[in-house]
Amino acid sequence: MNSADLVGAQWFESSRSSGSKECVEAAHLDTGFVGVRDSKDPAGPALVFAPAEWDTFLAGTKSGESGRP
């Protein structure tokens, strides 16, 4: 996890989101990092991932590795 300036970040929800405002939002930052936050608490904390970390997360999600054991 890294720190980054999130001021002015353009947050978006997944295209698969139901629009219920109870999901995760992401923002591609100018530095190449990716911010992730809870849409219910936009002023709250956010996680920031390096590009390689984000790519690994996405690959794991697509392959089903993100589920609980």
N, CA, C and O of each residue as an XYZ file, in Angstrom:
276
protein
N       0.851     -1.169      0.000
C       0.000      0.000      0.000
C       0.898      1.232      0.000
O       1.942      1.252      0.652
N       0.485      2.248     -0.730
C       1.273      3.462     -0.875
C       0.403      4.668     -0.581
O      -0.824      4.582     -0.628
N       1.040      5.800     -0.276
C       0.280      7.028     -0.101
C       0.344      7.816     -1.399
O       1.325      7.750     -2.140
N      -0.711      8.556     -1.654
C      -0.771      9.349     -2.875
C      -1.734     10.499     -2.652
O      -2.578     10.446     -1.758
N      -1.611     11.519     -3.452
C      -2.522     12.651     -3.397
C      -3.791     12.281     -4.160
O      -3.748     12.043     -5.367
N      -4.910     12.234     -3.458
C      -6.173     11.842     -4.071
C      -7.051     13.031     -4.418
O      -8.172     12.857     -4.898
N      -6.548     14.247     -4.177
C      -7.306     15.448     -4.511
C      -7.498     15.502     -6.022
O      -6.535     15.393     -6.782
N      -8.718     15.667     -6.442
C      -9.018     15.750     -7.871
C      -9.140     14.411     -8.565
O      -9.328     14.362     -9.781
N      -9.038     13.318     -7.816
C      -9.172     11.989     -8.427
C     -10.573     11.825     -9.006
O     -11.549     12.294     -8.420
N     -10.671     11.174    -10.130
C     -11.949     10.908    -10.793
C     -12.394      9.487    -10.446
O     -11.964      8.525    -11.082
N     -13.245      9.363     -9.449
C     -13.679      8.060     -8.952
C     -14.759      7.479     -9.834
O     -15.590      8.212    -10.370
N     -14.753      6.155     -9.990
C     -15.784      5.483    -10.785
C     -16.123      4.148    -10.157
O     -15.312      3.561     -9.441
N     -17.332      3.670    -10.430
C     -17.765      2.354     -9.988
C     -17.649      1.392    -11.160
O     -17.607      1.812    -12.317
N     -17.598      0.126    -10.862
C     -17.548     -0.896    -11.897
C     -18.778     -0.800    -12.793
O     -19.861     -0.437    -12.335
N     -18.609     -1.123    -14.051
C     -19.747     -1.152    -14.968
C     -20.734     -2.247    -14.571
O     -21.879     -2.238    -15.023
N     -20.306     -3.186    -13.733
C     -21.182     -4.255    -13.250
C     -21.881     -3.891    -11.947
O     -22.632     -4.694    -11.394
N     -21.633     -2.685    -11.461
C     -22.262     -2.229    -10.224
C     -23.748     -2.001    -10.467
O     -24.157     -1.579    -11.549
N     -24.539     -2.282     -9.456
C     -25.984     -2.077     -9.583
C     -26.373     -0.626     -9.345
O     -27.548     -0.278     -9.469
N     -25.424      0.214     -9.011
C     -25.720      1.611     -8.751
C     -26.352      1.852     -7.390
O     -26.955      2.900     -7.159
N     -26.218      0.886     -6.487
C     -26.854      0.990     -5.175
C     -26.047      1.821     -4.188
O     -26.470      1.985     -3.044
N     -24.903      2.347     -4.594
C     -24.021      3.137     -3.733
C     -23.444      2.314     -2.587
O     -23.006      2.884     -1.588
N     -23.434      1.021     -2.705
C     -22.829      0.146     -1.698
C     -21.787     -0.733     -2.372
O     -21.900     -1.958     -2.406
N     -20.786     -0.079     -2.898
C     -19.763     -0.835     -3.605
C     -18.412     -0.145     -3.453
O     -18.256      0.771     -2.645
N     -17.482     -0.577     -4.205
C     -16.129     -0.028     -4.199
C     -15.979      0.901     -5.395
O     -16.490      0.617     -6.478
N     -15.284      2.001     -5.197
C     -14.960      2.911     -6.287
C     -13.451      2.899     -6.492
O     -12.687      2.685     -5.551
N     -13.037      3.128     -7.715
C     -11.609      3.182     -8.034
C     -11.309      4.479     -8.779
O     -12.197      5.098     -9.365
N     -10.051      4.870     -8.743
C      -9.597      6.050     -9.483
C      -8.195      5.775    -10.009
O      -7.309      5.374     -9.254
N      -7.996      5.990    -11.305
C      -6.661      5.880    -11.895
C      -5.972      7.231    -11.692
O      -6.416      8.247    -12.226
N      -4.909      7.235    -10.934
C      -4.222      8.472    -10.569
C      -3.156      8.843    -11.597
O      -2.660      7.985    -12.326
N      -2.815     10.110    -11.648
C      -1.826     10.609    -12.616
C      -0.479      9.906    -12.492
O       0.267      9.816    -13.466
N      -0.168      9.411    -11.304
C       1.114      8.759    -11.056
C       1.156      7.312    -11.535
O       2.201      6.666    -11.467
N       0.018      6.796    -12.021
C      -0.068      5.395    -12.432
C      -0.636      4.510    -11.339
O      -1.007      3.364    -11.595
N      -0.707      5.029    -10.130
C      -1.284      4.276     -9.027
C      -2.797      4.242     -9.163
O      -3.378      5.002     -9.938
N      -3.438      3.347     -8.395
C      -4.895      3.218     -8.417
C      -5.410      3.350     -6.990
O      -4.956      2.649     -6.085
N      -6.361      4.257     -6.801
C      -7.002      4.424     -5.506
C      -8.277      3.605     -5.451
O      -8.959      3.434     -6.462
N      -8.600      3.098     -4.261
C      -9.819      2.323     -4.050
C     -10.452      2.797     -2.751
O      -9.769      2.940     -1.737
N     -11.772      3.042     -2.783
C     -12.478      3.496     -1.586
C     -13.885      2.920     -1.536
O     -14.390      2.384     -2.523
N     -14.503      3.040     -0.380
C     -15.874      2.602     -0.156
C     -16.800      3.715     -0.630
O     -16.672      4.855     -0.185
N     -17.733      3.397     -1.529
C     -18.617      4.431     -2.066
C     -19.538      5.027     -1.005
O     -20.037      6.139     -1.183
N     -19.772      4.310      0.095
C     -20.617      4.830      1.169
C     -19.894      5.881      2.010
O     -20.538      6.628      2.747
N     -18.580      5.946      1.912
C     -17.781      6.862      2.724
C     -16.717      7.544      1.864
O     -15.523      7.319      2.064
N     -17.139      8.376      0.908
C     -16.164      8.967     -0.011
C     -15.126      9.865      0.656
O     -14.052     10.079      0.093
N     -15.420     10.387      1.828
C     -14.444     11.214      2.536
C     -13.555     10.381      3.453
O     -12.628     10.907      4.069
N     -13.836      9.084      3.543
C     -13.076      8.195      4.412
C     -11.760      7.767      3.792
O     -11.329      8.317      2.779
N     -11.132      6.790      4.403
C      -9.823      6.336      3.921
C      -9.915      5.629      2.567
O     -10.967      5.122      2.177
N      -8.803      5.614      1.881
C      -8.705      4.916      0.600
C      -7.418      4.102      0.584
O      -6.420      4.477      1.198
N      -7.462      3.001     -0.117
C      -6.254      2.213     -0.360
C      -5.651      2.693     -1.673
O      -6.374      3.095     -2.584
N      -4.339      2.649     -1.767
C      -3.652      3.052     -2.997
C      -2.713      1.933     -3.398
O      -1.870      1.498     -2.613
N      -2.869      1.469     -4.634
C      -2.095      0.347     -5.156
C      -1.144      0.801     -6.253
O      -1.492      1.634     -7.091
N       0.060      0.242     -6.236
C       0.997      0.442     -7.344
C       0.437     -0.284     -8.573
O      -0.355     -1.214     -8.423
N       0.831      0.121     -9.772
C       0.285     -0.504    -10.982
C       0.403     -2.037    -10.987
O      -0.556     -2.718    -11.350
N       1.540     -2.583    -10.600
C       1.707     -4.045    -10.605
C       0.798     -4.711     -9.576
O       0.266     -5.793     -9.821
N       0.621     -4.064     -8.423
C      -0.279     -4.601     -7.400
C      -1.717     -4.637     -7.911
O      -2.434     -5.613     -7.692
N      -2.133     -3.576     -8.589
C      -3.489     -3.498     -9.132
C      -3.690     -4.567    -10.210
O      -4.730     -5.226    -10.247
N      -2.706     -4.734    -11.077
C      -2.802     -5.762    -12.121
C      -2.937     -7.155    -11.510
O      -3.716     -7.973    -11.999
N      -2.187     -7.427    -10.447
C      -2.271     -8.721     -9.763
C      -3.642     -8.908     -9.137
O      -4.220     -9.991     -9.223
N      -4.167     -7.865     -8.507
C      -5.502     -7.922     -7.911
C      -6.553     -8.219     -8.981
O      -7.394     -9.098     -8.794
N      -6.512     -7.501    -10.086
C      -7.494     -7.724    -11.148
C      -7.403     -9.134    -11.719
O      -8.426     -9.778    -11.952
N      -6.194     -9.611    -11.944
C      -6.017    -10.967    -12.480
C      -6.579    -11.999    -11.511
O      -7.229    -12.955    -11.934
N      -6.336    -11.818    -10.220
C      -6.865    -12.741     -9.226
C      -8.371    -12.702     -9.149
O      -9.014    -13.736     -8.968
N      -8.941    -11.521     -9.284
C     -10.392    -11.381     -9.252
C     -11.021    -12.071    -10.459
O     -12.015    -12.783    -10.322
N     -10.453    -11.864    -11.616
C     -10.987    -12.468    -12.838
C     -10.884    -13.989    -12.819
O     -11.727    -14.674    -13.398
N      -9.862    -14.521    -12.161
C      -9.678    -15.978    -12.139
C     -10.400    -16.642    -10.956
O     -10.373    -17.864    -10.811
N     -11.042    -15.826    -10.119
C     -11.790    -16.374     -8.985
C     -10.967    -16.573     -7.736
O     -11.444    -17.213     -6.799
N      -9.753    -16.057     -7.675
C      -8.894    -16.231     -6.508
C      -9.307    -15.346     -5.337
O      -8.803    -15.527     -4.229
N     -10.199    -14.408     -5.551
C     -10.526    -13.462     -4.483
C     -11.605    -13.971     -3.533
O     -11.916    -13.307     -2.544
N     -12.176    -15.126     -3.814
C     -13.207    -15.674     -2.930
C     -12.612    -16.233     -1.649
O     -11.417    -16.517     -1.574
N     -13.448    -16.385     -0.659
C     -13.002    -16.980      0.611
C     -12.783    -18.472      0.429
O     -13.431    -19.102     -0.408
N     -11.865    -19.043      1.214
C     -11.603    -20.488      1.110
C     -12.794    -21.307      1.586
O     -12.745    -22.537      1.567
